[in-house]
Amino acid sequence: MVGDDRHRICLLDLHSGIVRTVVRADAFGYGGFTFSPSSRHLFWIWRDAHSRPARLYRSPVEGGEAVLVYEEHDPAIFMQVARTAAGGFVALTLGGPDVSEVRLIAADAETAPARIVQPRQRGIRYEVDEWGDALLMLTDADGAIDRKLLSLDPTTFTVRRELVPHRAGVPIVAVLPFADVLVRLERAEGLHRLVLMQAGGQEVTVAFDEPAYAIELAPAQRYEARQVRIVHQAPASPPRWIDVGLADGKCTVFGQERLSGFDPAAYRVERLHARADDGETIPITVLSRRDAAVAEPLPLLLTGYGAYGISSEPRFSLPATVLVDAGFRYVIAHVRGGAEKGGRWYWDGCRMNKRNSMTDFIACARHLREIGYAAPGGIVAQGVSAGGLLVCGAMNMAPQLWAGVIAQVPFVDMLNTMSDADHPLVPLLRPDWGDPLADPQAYDYIAGISPYENVQPAAYPPVLCTAGLKDDRVPYWEPAKLVANIRHHATGGNPAVLVLNHRVHQRHHRELGDACCQAPDEEQREIGRERAQHHHRGRCQDQAQQHPLARETIRETRQRHGQRTADQHACQPLQRAQGGIADAEAALDGGERDGLQAHVAHLHAGSDAQQRNRE
């Protein structure tokens, strides 16, 4: 699959070495294609003009016209296609945040229409796979907010029995069937564990005695295998590929990512808890140098996400270790809106509860300061995409709390974006955020937390925003408008900076555990930009500049930004505080402004949506 969000699909003949293009354009890249069980056909998903996956096609591998298998007309539905584990079906999964529907194509009838397992019903989500002579359904039906596992008849799709009941607070993250054992990944006390279930119901549990870690099931595993391969990592431990025996749970390290000069023993990982305003306990993962005193106040980078039920997994991040080597603590706030504590944790941080995510983030920062992990004025907040919304919302609520804020491709113009029905993600994500055009309460709530709308006269900390010029998920004018609005209202003279990437799409994986999705050289440049922002107030600057990577990247950052003064950054007033085009242009340098000319039409569309909101 070749391309940047809009792909073409090519096949390589291993005998002749000839490469043929099967799909020339507009193939969807995420769960977007699979071979039929016979390998005679390729099932692939087409992406429409709004970048939404909208159709499933079947193309003969040996050549021929593509056949339309299914077309989805609801813009709030996304789709993925895959083969079931035993190869008995091709499964088309249609879903949104609060609805699902699975359609199956049997291996012995590859050209037949897809059959619906269970019609979509608002408020019920499910997934389907295959194990032995039955189908598996992982579902949240009947109030099973953390999901239960059912066995279905493969012909009638009726429920045979319940394999794993719902257990509140122990969410089932994923299941992976093998011929003799059913593997499930679940979460207990906020941490992953692996459960191996025999056909007779006997279970073996595999967990790790560490304060914080993440486990993933490796992709493309053989159904007949005698072991399951997992990827284990932790904030101080690079990824390890571990084979777990299906019969006894014995772990054997198959491979490990090795970094020259890196010593995991030089770091300390902790799992702490903060108390929210309403009494909830919020998990916190902390990475420090082992030789740093536990109660020694250090500069601290606090990151979070808290949206879409996506957990901020404590994965390994090389940039985080570089930052810690420079004298920082690196901390993940597992706020509500994610799924670290199950389905309830997600629902308590979305829609009319979204403010909880931001107040949780603030509670974590205050707790870290109270226990002596961070000095007053020593905490930098960092977030990506919806995590940018989190940190910028927390910045508006408590601007004095932060030494700086780093918002990468941040979703900060909520009210306008959620009012744009043509945006590729808006129809899908209305269950998460609300619909401000159809629901006055949702309009008022979003208006009350949207970072752009809630900038006010205050001594704002230094702010660094990044954006991608070609990003069709979080368009560049969102952070541009926020930066301009902060410059207009800030009273403290600190810089507000926008870094605009002209070359590539910004990525929105949130599998964004460490929020660094760039190639290594781009990742190093990103470290430099963030490092320069961290040291705006001179904290830890001597330590940081002793690190060779820091010296190189800070030097590049200084050359790029020309060492402009805070006054030069902050003095440009807004001509229109509520406008789209003027706000965005005000946030850009002259050279960046030149690059906007071809995209003014997009800004006009954003401005028009805003005008509709006013009316």
C-alpha positions as semicolon CSV with decimal commas, in nm:
position;residue;x (nm);y (nm);z (nm)
1;M;0,000;0,000;0,000
2;V;0,159;0,324;-0,119
3;G;0,054;0,682;-0,048
4;D;-0,010;0,943;0,217
5;D;-0,362;0,889;0,356
6;R;-0,493;0,832;0,000
7;H;-0,327;0,512;-0,115
8;R;-0,283;0,291;-0,414
9;I;-0,250;-0,085;-0,366
10;C;0,014;-0,282;-0,555
11;L;0,082;-0,657;-0,574
12;L;0,428;-0,809;-0,609
13;D;0,450;-1,144;-0,788
14;L;0,716;-1,330;-0,590
15;H;0,796;-1,561;-0,884
16;S;0,832;-1,305;-1,162
17;G;0,917;-0,998;-0,956
18;I;0,652;-0,799;-1,144
19;V;0,460;-0,533;-0,951
20;R;0,102;-0,465;-1,060
21;T;-0,125;-0,185;-0,940
22;V;-0,459;-0,330;-0,833
23;V;-0,609;-0,010;-0,688
24;R;-0,487;0,312;-0,848
25;A;-0,608;0,570;-0,596
26;D;-0,821;0,655;-0,293
27;A;-0,773;0,333;-0,097
28;F;-0,825;0,376;0,276
29;G;-0,514;0,300;0,481
30;Y;-0,625;0,193;0,830
31;G;-0,772;-0,158;0,829
32;G;-0,848;-0,085;0,467
33;F;-0,780;-0,410;0,279
34;T;-0,749;-0,787;0,313
35;F;-0,718;-1,089;0,086
36;S;-1,006;-1,332;0,066
37;P;-0,942;-1,671;0,232
38;S;-0,869;-1,823;-0,111
39;S;-0,639;-1,529;-0,203
40;R;-0,826;-1,495;-0,534
41;H;-0,975;-1,160;-0,439
42;L;-0,866;-0,844;-0,265
43;F;-1,129;-0,669;-0,053
44;W;-1,046;-0,301;-0,010
45;I;-1,209;0,017;0,123
46;W;-1,250;0,331;-0,086
47;R;-1,211;0,676;0,066
48;D;-1,453;0,950;-0,045
49;A;-1,394;1,320;-0,114
50;H;-1,433;1,396;0,258
51;S;-1,161;1,140;0,344
52;R;-1,415;0,900;0,496
53;P;-1,410;0,526;0,425
54;A;-1,737;0,479;0,239
55;R;-1,732;0,171;0,012
56;L;-1,605;-0,186;0,016
57;Y;-1,486;-0,322;-0,319
58;R;-1,374;-0,668;-0,432
59;S;-1,100;-0,683;-0,697
60;P;-0,973;-1,003;-0,866
61;V;-0,606;-1,055;-0,786
62;E;-0,535;-1,175;-1,142
63;G;-0,686;-0,858;-1,285
64;G;-1,032;-0,733;-1,373
65;E;-1,288;-0,474;-1,272
66;A;-1,354;-0,393;-0,908
67;V;-1,700;-0,492;-0,783
68;L;-1,886;-0,283;-0,527
69;V;-1,968;-0,503;-0,228
70;Y;-2,113;-0,248;0,013
71;E;-2,164;0,129;0,038
72;E;-2,221;0,315;0,364
73;H;-2,432;0,633;0,342
74;D;-2,412;0,741;0,705
75;P;-2,117;0,984;0,740
76;A;-2,099;0,902;1,112
77;I;-1,988;0,545;1,037
78;F;-1,631;0,432;0,972
79;M;-1,539;0,088;0,841
80;Q;-1,261;-0,171;0,853
81;V;-1,218;-0,504;0,676
82;A;-1,025;-0,813;0,787
83;R;-1,031;-1,192;0,775
84;T;-1,141;-1,378;1,085
85;A;-0,870;-1,568;1,273
86;A;-0,958;-1,913;1,138
87;G;-1,003;-1,782;0,785
88;G;-1,368;-1,876;0,761
89;F;-1,497;-1,526;0,686
90;V;-1,415;-1,180;0,562
91;A;-1,555;-0,937;0,821
92;L;-1,660;-0,582;0,739
93;T;-1,690;-0,389;1,066
94;L;-1,894;-0,068;1,059
95;G;-1,890;0,150;1,365
96;G;-1,901;0,478;1,550
97;P;-1,844;0,571;1,913
98;D;-2,180;0,427;2,021
99;V;-2,289;0,189;1,744
100;S;-2,159;-0,114;1,552
101;E;-2,257;-0,352;1,276
102;V;-2,061;-0,646;1,136
103;R;-2,123;-0,803;0,795
104;L;-1,966;-1,139;0,708
105;I;-1,870;-1,294;0,376
106;A;-1,816;-1,670;0,404
107;A;-1,496;-1,824;0,268
108;D;-1,695;-2,067;0,053
109;A;-1,902;-1,784;-0,099
110;E;-1,656;-1,500;-0,160
111;T;-1,872;-1,330;-0,423
112;A;-2,197;-1,357;-0,225
113;P;-2,350;-1,054;-0,048
114;A;-2,233;-0,986;0,306
115;R;-2,464;-1,106;0,585
116;I;-2,542;-0,891;0,890
117;V;-2,456;-1,056;1,221
118;Q;-2,661;-0,811;1,429
119;P;-2,826;-0,494;1,293
120;R;-2,682;-0,169;1,425
121;Q;-2,848;-0,040;1,738
122;R;-2,761;0,291;1,898
123;G;-2,582;0,235;2,228
124;I;-2,449;-0,115;2,147
125;R;-2,104;-0,189;2,007
126;Y;-1,965;-0,530;1,916
127;E;-1,683;-0,705;1,731
128;V;-1,684;-1,049;1,569
129;D;-1,413;-1,313;1,523
130;E;-1,400;-1,691;1,483
131;W;-1,282;-1,970;1,715
132;G;-1,324;-2,339;1,645
133;D;-1,673;-2,413;1,521
134;A;-1,821;-2,088;1,653
135;L;-1,815;-1,715;1,607
136;L;-1,705;-1,486;1,890
137;M;-1,884;-1,165;1,978
138;L;-1,716;-0,911;2,207
139;T;-1,993;-0,669;2,307
140;D;-2,108;-0,407;2,556
141;A;-2,476;-0,505;2,520
142;D;-2,702;-0,538;2,826
143;G;-2,508;-0,283;3,027
144;A;-2,173;-0,465;2,990
145;I;-1,980;-0,137;2,981
146;D;-1,646;-0,322;3,011
147;R;-1,761;-0,586;2,759
148;K;-1,843;-0,955;2,770
149;L;-1,758;-1,239;2,531
150;L;-2,024;-1,455;2,367
151;S;-2,017;-1,766;2,147
152;L;-2,242;-1,753;1,838
153;D;-2,368;-2,010;1,591
154;P;-2,175;-1,944;1,265
155;T;-2,482;-2,005;1,047
156;T;-2,772;-1,846;1,234
157;F;-2,565;-1,596;1,441
158;T;-2,769;-1,683;1,751
159;V;-2,600;-1,682;2,093
160;R;-2,486;-2,024;2,211
161;R;-2,335;-1,932;2,547
162;E;-2,146;-1,672;2,744
163;L;-1,772;-1,741;2,746
164;V;-1,657;-1,451;2,966
165;P;-1,910;-1,251;3,171
166;H;-1,898;-0,878;3,220
167;R;-1,677;-0,771;3,512
168;A;-1,703;-0,404;3,606
169;G;-1,363;-0,236;3,611
170;V;-1,191;-0,519;3,419
171;P;-1,234;-0,420;3,054
172;I;-1,159;-0,671;2,779
173;V;-0,928;-0,483;2,542
174;A;-0,896;-0,744;2,266
175;V;-0,929;-1,114;2,187
176;L;-0,707;-1,325;1,960
177;P;-0,824;-1,680;1,880
178;F;-0,584;-1,969;1,817
179;A;-0,677;-2,325;1,725
180;D;-0,652;-2,456;2,082
181;V;-0,657;-2,146;2,299
182;L;-0,845;-1,816;2,309
183;V;-0,619;-1,528;2,412
184;R;-0,765;-1,213;2,558
185;L;-0,595;-0,891;2,657
186;E;-0,765;-0,718;2,946
187;R;-0,691;-0,449;3,201
188;A;-0,699;-0,486;3,579
189;E;-0,614;-0,201;3,817
190;G;-0,524;0,004;3,512
191;L;-0,255;-0,240;3,387
192;H;-0,263;-0,496;3,105
193;R;-0,267;-0,869;3,160
194;L;-0,292;-1,165;2,923
195;V;-0,542;-1,448;2,983
196;L;-0,511;-1,784;2,802
197;M;-0,842;-1,972;2,795
198;Q;-0,865;-2,339;2,693
199;A;-1,169;-2,476;2,515
200;G;-1,280;-2,635;2,843
201;G;-1,272;-2,300;3,024
202;Q;-0,941;-2,339;3,215
203;E;-0,742;-2,015;3,228
204;V;-0,379;-1,908;3,274
205;T;-0,306;-1,541;3,353
206;V;0,017;-1,370;3,248
207;A;0,108;-1,032;3,401
208;F;0,427;-0,842;3,481
209;D;0,545;-0,721;3,820
210;E;0,614;-0,361;3,718
211;P;0,460;-0,030;3,827
212;A;0,356;0,062;3,472
213;Y;0,390;-0,113;3,135
214;A;0,200;-0,181;2,813
215;I;0,129;-0,506;2,626
216;E;0,018;-0,535;2,265
217;L;-0,074;-0,843;2,062
218;A;0,161;-0,868;1,765
219;P;-0,025;-0,865;1,430
220;A;-0,058;-1,146;1,173
221;Q;-0,017;-1,449;1,399
222;R;-0,079;-1,803;1,271
223;Y;-0,402;-1,960;1,390
224;E;-0,226;-2,295;1,442
225;A;0,062;-2,147;1,648
226;R;0,160;-2,291;1,985
227;Q;0,255;-1,953;2,129
228;V;0,120;-1,600;2,116
229;R;0,365;-1,320;2,047
230;I;0,322;-1,002;2,248
231;V;0,508;-0,672;2,251
232;H;0,597;-0,556;2,600
233;Q;0,737;-0,213;2,680
234;A;0,753;0,035;2,965
235;P;0,864;0,398;2,999
236;A;1,219;0,282;3,085
237;S;1,220;-0,040;2,876
238;P;1,234;-0,048;2,494
239;P;0,996;-0,292;2,321
240;R;1,051;-0,665;2,373
241;W;0,887;-0,932;2,158
242;I;0,788;-1,215;2,391
243;D;0,652;-1,556;2,293
244;V;0,403;-1,680;2,551
245;G;0,334;-2,054;2,549
246;L;-0,036;-2,115;2,498
247;A;-0,035;-2,429;2,709
248;D;0,144;-2,302;3,018
249;G;0,197;-1,923;2,986
250;K;0,577;-1,958;2,985
251;C;0,744;-1,642;2,849
252;T;1,044;-1,648;2,615
253;V;1,201;-1,327;2,485
254;F;1,219;-1,358;2,106
255;G;1,371;-1,018;2,034
256;Q;1,435;-0,678;2,184
257;E;1,496;-0,327;2,055
258;R;1,847;-0,233;2,162
259;L;1,972;0,124;2,183
260;S;2,343;0,196;2,196
261;G;2,441;0,342;2,532
262;F;2,091;0,315;2,680
263;D;2,062;0,159;3,026
264;P;1,709;0,088;3,154
265;A;1,847;0,057;3,507
266;A;1,933;0,428;3,503
267;Y;1,563;0,517;3,524
268;R;1,285;0,482;3,780
269;V;0,919;0,423;3,685
270;E;0,641;0,492;3,935
271;R;0,262;0,469;3,939
272;L;0,106;0,740;4,155
273;H;-0,251;0,862;4,203
274;A;-0,398;1,211;4,231
275;R;-0,739;1,295;4,372
276;A;-0,984;1,478;4,147
277;D;-1,219;1,751;4,266
278;D;-1,505;1,499;4,287
279;G;-1,301;1,238;4,473
280;E;-1,198;1,015;4,181
281;T;-0,842;0,881;4,187
282;I;-0,644;0,956;3,870
283;P;-0,353;0,725;3,775
284;I;-0,020;0,894;3,702
285;T;0,288;0,733;3,545
286;V;0,623;0,896;3,631
287;L;0,962;0,846;3,463
288;S;1,268;0,986;3,644
289;R;1,641;0,930;3,663
290;R;1,713;0,671;3,928
291;D;1,982;0,894;4,075
292;A;1,732;1,178;4,127
293;A;1,603;1,211;4,481
294;V;1,239;1,103;4,506
295;A;1,123;1,428;4,667
296;E;1,354;1,655;4,467
297;P;1,153;1,918;4,274
298;L;1,254;1,897;3,907
299;P;1,129;2,054;3,584
300;L;0,846;1,829;3,469
301;L;0,673;1,752;3,139
302;L;0,312;1,644;3,198
303;T;0,137;1,484;2,902
304;G;-0,215;1,348;2,853
305;Y;-0,488;1,268;2,601
306;G;-0,821;1,168;2,758
307;A;-1,051;1,122;2,458
308;Y;-1,238;0,862;2,250
309;G;-1,181;0,591;2,510
310;I;-0,816;0,569;2,400
311;S;-0,581;0,497;2,688
312;S;-0,249;0,677;2,730
313;E;-0,039;0,364;2,750
314;P;0,292;0,384;2,941
315;R;0,501;0,295;2,636
316;F;0,871;0,352;2,582
317;S;0,962;0,692;2,434
318;L;1,319;0,774;2,342
319;P;1,250;1,151;2,345
320;A;1,112;1,112;2,698
321;T;1,433;0,948;2,818
322;V;1,642;1,222;2,653
323;L;1,433;1,479;2,837
324;V;1,475;1,292;3,166
325;D;1,852;1,272;3,108
326;A;1,846;1,651;3,079
327;G;1,704;1,682;3,432
328;F;1,327;1,657;3,383
329;R;1,061;1,421;3,503
330;Y;0,833;1,282;3,231
331;V;0,477;1,219;3,350
332;I;0,160;1,076;3,193
333;A;-0,174;1,184;3,341
334;H;-0,430;0,907;3,275
335;V;-0,729;1,140;3,286
336;R;-1,096;1,062;3,229
337;G;-1,197;1,031;2,866
338;G;-0,950;0,749;2,813
339;A;-1,021;0,388;2,914
340;E;-0,747;0,321;3,170
341;K;-1,010;0,234;3,432
342;G;-1,270;0,091;3,196
343;G;-1,576;0,211;3,011
344;R;-1,699;0,431;3,293
345;W;-1,367;0,621;3,284
346;Y;-1,437;0,702;2,919
347;W;-1,797;0,813;2,963
348;D;-1,704;1,030;3,262
349;G;-1,476;1,231;3,031
350;C;-1,679;1,288;2,716
351;R;-1,973;1,502;2,600
352;M;-2,123;1,689;2,895
353;N;-1,850;1,547;3,122
354;K;-1,556;1,664;2,911
355;R;-1,456;1,927;3,164
356;N;-1,354;1,637;3,393
357;S;-1,060;1,559;3,163
358;M;-0,923;1,912;3,205
359;T;-0,979;1,936;3,581
360;D;-0,820;1,589;3,620
361;F;-0,513;1,715;3,436
362;I;-0,493;2,018;3,664
363;A;-0,538;1,794;3,971
364;C;-0,243;1,579;3,857
365;A;-0,022;1,885;3,814
366;R;-0,111;2,016;4,159
367;H;-0,057;1,677;4,319
368;L;0,290;1,647;4,164
369;R;0,376;1,989;4,299
370;E;0,238;1,908;4,645
371;I;0,444;1,588;4,683
372;G;0,762;1,768;4,579
373;Y;0,806;1,618;4,231
374;A;0,780;1,957;4,062
375;A;0,858;2,308;4,179
376;P;0,599;2,585;4,142
377;G;0,622;2,717;3,788
378;G;0,815;2,411;3,675
379;I;0,550;2,207;3,492
380;V;0,520;2,207;3,112
381;A;0,196;2,062;2,967
382;Q;0,206;1,870;2,639
383;G;-0,068;1,710;2,427
384;V;-0,138;1,597;2,071
385;S;-0,464;1,646;1,875
386;A;-0,740;1,588;2,133
387;G;-0,459;1,596;2,390
388;G;-0,393;1,949;2,264
389;L;-0,752;2,032;2,353
390;L;-0,686;1,887;2,699
391;V;-0,375;2,092;2,775
392;C;-0,506;2,415;2,621
393;G;-0,833;2,382;2,811
394;A;-0,635;2,328;3,133
395;M;-0,423;2,630;3,041
396;N;-0,731;2,852;3,016
397;M;-0,860;2,725;3,350
398;A;-0,530;2,768;3,538
399;P;-0,281;2,973;3,330
400;Q;-0,058;3,041;3,631
401;L;0,003;2,668;3,687
402;W;0,219;2,606;3,381
403;A;0,578;2,692;3,290
404;G;0,482;2,630;2,927
405;V;0,229;2,454;2,704
406;I;0,312;2,244;2,395
407;A;0,009;2,164;2,178
408;Q;0,084;1,951;1,871
409;V;-0,181;1,962;1,595
410;P;-0,428;2,061;1,868
411;F;-0,806;2,037;1,837
412;V;-0,875;2,379;1,990
413;D;-1,150;2,539;1,780
414;M;-1,419;2,297;1,896
415;L;-1,726;2,508;1,835
416;N;-1,650;2,584;1,470
417;T;-1,516;2,241;1,383
418;M;-1,808;2,051;1,539
419;S;-2,042;2,278;1,343
420;D;-1,885;2,175;1,010
421;A;-2,074;1,871;0,878
422;D;-1,831;1,840;0,585
423;H;-1,533;1,779;0,814
424;P;-1,418;1,418;0,767
425;L;-1,443;1,333;1,138
426;V;-1,728;1,550;1,269
427;P;-2,026;1,318;1,198
428;L;-1,836;1,025;1,347
429;L;-1,732;1,208;1,663
430;R;-2,055;1,384;1,760
431;P;-2,132;1,114;2,020
432;D;-1,801;1,208;2,187
433;W;-1,838;1,587;2,178
434;G;-2,204;1,667;2,106
435;D;-2,372;1,844;1,815
436;P;-2,373;2,222;1,869
437;L;-2,603;2,283;1,571
438;A;-2,878;2,045;1,682
439;D;-2,850;2,069;2,061
440;P;-2,846;2,410;2,238
441;Q;-2,710;2,249;2,556
442;A;-2,423;2,097;2,361
443;Y;-2,355;2,436;2,199
444;D;-2,336;2,608;2,537
445;Y;-2,121;2,335;2,691
446;I;-1,872;2,329;2,403
447;A;-1,860;2,708;2,401
448;G;-1,773;2,695;2,770
449;I;-1,468;2,467;2,730
450;S;-1,339;2,526;2,375
451;P;-0,984;2,666;2,413
452;Y;-1,011;2,923;2,132
453;E;-1,338;3,070;2,261
454;N;-1,217;3,088;2,622
455;V;-0,889;3,276;2,594
456;Q;-0,911;3,575;2,829
457;P;-0,684;3,849;2,965
458;A;-0,431;3,662;3,180
459;A;-0,060;3,604;3,224
460;Y;-0,041;3,307;2,987
461;P;0,266;3,081;2,993
462;P;0,486;3,038;2,684
463;V;0,285;2,845;2,423
464;L;0,415;2,635;2,132
465;C;0,164;2,501;1,877
466;T;0,242;2,287;1,573
467;A;0,025;2,227;1,266
468;G;0,035;2,050;0,931
469;L;-0,057;2,255;0,626
470;K;-0,221;1,952;0,459
471;D;-0,383;1,809;0,770
472;D;-0,748;1,732;0,692
473;R;-0,832;1,620;1,048
474;V;-0,714;1,915;1,258
475;P;-0,666;2,198;1,004
476;Y;-0,384;2,442;1,061
477;W;-0,610;2,739;1,121
478;E;-0,724;2,595;1,455
479;P;-0,386;2,638;1,631
480;A;-0,319;2,952;1,425
481;K;-0,632;3,118;1,558
482;L;-0,556;3,009;1,913
483;V;-0,201;3,148;1,899
484;A;-0,323;3,479;1,762
485;N;-0,594;3,504;2,028
486;I;-0,342;3,433;2,306
487;R;-0,108;3,700;2,168
488;H;-0,392;3,947;2,173
489;H;-0,510;3,874;2,529
490;A;-0,197;3,763;2,716
491;T;-0,077;4,011;2,978
492;G;0,258;3,859;3,075
493;G;0,467;3,907;2,761
494;N;0,546;3,537;2,711
495;P;0,576;3,409;2,352
496;A;0,303;3,221;2,166
497;V;0,459;3,040;1,870
498;L;0,314;2,846;1,576
499;V;0,534;2,600;1,386
500;L;0,370;2,514;1,054
501;N;0,481;2,201;0,868
502;H;0,449;2,274;0,496
503;R;0,572;1,940;0,371
504;V;0,367;1,654;0,507
505;H;0,040;1,556;0,671
506;Q;0,055;1,560;1,049
507;R;-0,040;1,218;1,185
508;H;-0,313;1,150;1,439
509;H;-0,226;0,807;1,572
510;R;-0,318;0,780;1,927
511;E;-0,160;0,494;1,962
512;L;0,023;0,819;2,033
513;G;0,157;0,686;2,357
514;D;0,462;0,897;2,331
515;A;0,323;1,139;2,074
516;C;0,628;1,120;1,850
517;C;0,525;0,969;1,515
518;Q;0,798;1,123;1,304
519;A;1,095;0,953;1,142
520;P;1,410;0,967;1,360
521;D;1,553;1,286;1,215
522;E;1,215;1,461;1,230
523;E;1,170;1,325;1,582
524;Q;1,500;1,484;1,686
525;R;1,396;1,818;1,539
526;E;1,068;1,794;1,733
527;I;1,265;1,728;2,051
528;G;1,461;2,043;1,979
529;R;1,152;2,258;1,937
530;E;1,000;2,125;2,257
531;R;1,329;2,146;2,447
532;A;1,374;2,512;2,349
533;Q;1,022;2,584;2,477
534;H;1,084;2,402;2,805
535;H;1,386;2,617;2,877
536;H;1,225;2,954;2,804
537;R;1,256;3,049;3,170
538;G;1,609;2,917;3,197
539;R;1,517;2,618;3,412
540;C;1,754;2,327;3,371
541;Q;1,914;2,494;3,069
542;D;2,271;2,414;3,169
543;Q;2,187;2,046;3,218
544;A;2,006;2,028;2,887
545;Q;2,283;2,188;2,687
546;Q;2,534;1,934;2,820
547;H;2,347;1,667;2,622
548;P;2,481;1,643;2,261
549;L;2,136;1,588;2,108
550;A;2,003;1,886;2,298
551;R;2,290;2,106;2,177
552;E;2,226;2,010;1,816
553;T;1,849;2,044;1,820
554;I;1,836;2,364;2,025
555;R;2,085;2,518;1,782
556;E;1,861;2,420;1,489
557;T;1,559;2,561;1,668
558;R;1,734;2,891;1,731
559;Q;1,834;2,918;1,366
560;R;1,479;2,845;1,255
561;H;1,311;3,095;1,483
562;G;1,583;3,360;1,468
563;Q;1,596;3,414;1,848
564;R;1,308;3,658;1,834
565;T;1,214;3,830;2,156
566;A;0,899;3,762;2,353
567;D;0,777;4,110;2,270
568;Q;0,810;4,042;1,898
569;H;0,611;3,722;1,939
570;A;0,335;3,874;2,148
571;C;0,285;4,226;2,019
572;Q;0,086;4,150;1,705
573;P;-0,277;4,236;1,794
574;L;-0,584;4,073;1,646
575;Q;-0,779;4,268;1,391
576;R;-1,074;4,041;1,451
577;A;-1,073;3,831;1,768
578;Q;-1,351;3,608;1,633
579;G;-1,241;3,598;1,268
580;G;-1,093;3,303;1,085
581;I;-0,859;3,437;0,818
582;A;-0,717;3,733;1,006
583;D;-0,660;3,523;1,317
584;A;-0,474;3,254;1,125
585;E;-0,259;3,496;0,926
586;A;-0,170;3,693;1,237
587;A;-0,015;3,382;1,387
588;L;0,225;3,323;1,098
589;D;0,561;3,462;0,997
590;G;0,591;3,633;0,662
591;G;0,730;3,324;0,490
592;E;0,459;3,107;0,640
593;R;0,195;3,356;0,535
594;D;0,306;3,319;0,174
595;G;0,232;2,950;0,195
596;L;-0,126;3,022;0,294
597;Q;-0,236;3,181;-0,029
598;A;-0,332;2,854;-0,197
599;H;-0,539;2,758;0,106
600;V;-0,741;3,073;0,166
601;A;-1,051;2,898;0,039
602;H;-1,028;2,655;0,330
603;L;-1,011;2,942;0,574
604;H;-1,312;3,103;0,413
605;A;-1,501;2,779;0,474
606;G;-1,401;2,787;0,841
607;S;-1,501;3,153;0,863
608;D;-1,838;3,078;0,704
609;A;-1,904;2,803;0,959
610;Q;-1,825;3,047;1,235
611;Q;-2,064;3,303;1,090
612;R;-2,338;3,039;1,085
613;N;-2,269;2,980;1,455
614;R;-2,311;3,351;1,529
615;E;-2,638;3,365;1,338
